[in-house]
Amino acid sequence: MQVPEDLKYTDEHEWIKQIDGRLRVGITDYAQDQLGDIVYVEIPEVGKSVAKEDILVEVESTKSVGEVYSPVAGTIAAVNEAVADNPELVNSSPYGEGWLVEIDPEGELDDSALLDATAYRELTE
């Protein structure tokens, strides 16, 4: 299982990467493995306001439906249209081409509730 050191993680199996003030969000390798073959990704509209812990994205697989939650309050700044057209990207490249959304956060990211790679590995063992 891949757990990149340069990312932060939630206990709901999302990953977060800060890019020029924005937060890129996706699901972890562990989460995509647990879901199985992803067949549909419902992404939000750019410009949509979200509160912390709102549902950002719904991911459907051959096994179940998963929800991706917002780690912060903010505005959807970008969505990965490629995963809407090719949902299998979430399986094949969860930390690369399979990212889901970018958020312009309201204020600073409070990462005290987020996990580093070591803590996330411990959570999933």
Residue pairs with C-beta under 8 A, 6 or more apart in sequence:
1 29
1 30
1 33
1 121
1 124
2 29
2 94
2 95
3 9
3 28
3 29
3 30
3 117
3 120
3 121
3 124
4 15
4 95
4 117
5 116
5 117
6 17
7 15
7 16
7 17
7 95
7 117
8 15
8 16
8 17
8 111
8 114
8 115
8 116
9 15
9 16
9 28
9 114
9 115
9 116
9 117
9 119
9 120
9 123
10 16
10 69
10 71
10 113
10 114
10 115
11 115
11 123
12 68
12 69
13 27
13 28
13 30
13 31
13 34
14 25
14 26
14 27
14 28
14 31
14 68
14 69
14 71
15 25
15 26
15 27
15 28
15 94
15 95
16 23
16 24
16 25
16 71
16 109
16 114
17 23
17 24
18 24
18 109
19 102
21 104
21 105
22 77
22 78
22 102
22 103
22 104
22 105
23 71
23 72
23 74
23 102
23 103
23 105
23 109
24 99
24 101
24 102
25 56
25 68
25 70
25 71
25 99
25 100
25 101
25 102
25 103
26 68
26 90
26 94
26 95
26 98
26 99
26 100
27 35
27 59
27 66
27 68
27 90
27 94
27 98
27 100
28 94
28 120
28 124
29 94
29 95
30 124
31 66
31 94
32 38
32 90
32 91
32 94
32 98
35 59
35 61
35 63
35 64
35 66
36 61
36 62
36 63
36 64
37 61
37 62
37 88
37 91
38 59
38 60
38 61
38 87
38 88
38 90
38 91
39 60
39 61
39 62
39 87
40 59
40 60
40 87
41 57
41 58
41 59
41 60
41 83
41 84
41 87
41 90
41 100
42 57
42 58
42 59
42 60
42 84
43 57
43 79
43 80
43 81
43 83
43 84
43 100
43 101
44 50
44 56
44 57
44 76
44 79
44 101
45 76
45 79
46 76
46 77
46 78
46 79
47 75
47 76
48 75
48 76
49 73
49 74
49 75
49 76
50 56
50 70
50 73
50 74
50 75
50 76
50 103
51 70
51 73
52 70
52 71
52 72
52 73
53 69
53 70
54 69
54 70
55 67
55 68
55 69
55 70
56 68
56 69
56 70
56 76
56 100
56 101
56 103
57 67
57 68
57 100
57 101
58 65
58 66
58 67
58 68
59 65
59 66
59 67
59 68
59 87
59 90
60 66
60 87
68 100
70 103
71 103
71 109
71 114
72 103
72 105
72 106
72 109
72 110
73 105
73 106
73 107
74 103
74 104
74 105
74 106
75 103
75 104
75 106
76 101
76 102
76 103
77 102
77 103
77 104
78 101
78 102
79 100
79 101
79 102
80 89
80 97
80 98
80 99
80 100
80 101
82 89
82 97
83 89
83 90
83 98
83 99
83 100
89 97
89 98
90 98
90 100
91 98
92 98
115 123
